[in-house]
Amino acid sequence: MSKAAPQSVFALIPGATVDQSARVTAIVFSSAFCQPCRATRALLAEVTTLVAGFAFLEVDAEAHLRVVRELGITSTPTVVFVDAEGAEFARASGQPRKADVIATIARGM
């Protein structure tokens, strides 16, 4: 019996707008009053200017509790790295370092 392909993380997020040219996307699960979430958003925005083929998508964890539960997100910020098809290949909880983000992107390219 063959295994079914994993569902795209993008398909789980209602209304997600995906950059079709991105080879790696970071999906950051954040909350409104979270300072590390704001810093993570700024870091990911900066990295999009440095790494071709990288995009990020921010998801309000409180507004998407079903997705949070389904993906096992336990804290904010949590960054889920997915390939172009939406398959998760890495994740990080807490505010990531730029070098770690760039290294993770390189693994997914």
Secondary structure by P-SEA (a helix, b strand, c coil): cccccccccccccccccccccccbbbbbbcccccaaaaaaaaaaaaaaaccccbbbbbbcccccaaaaaaaccccccbbbbbcccccccccccccccaaaaaaaaaaac
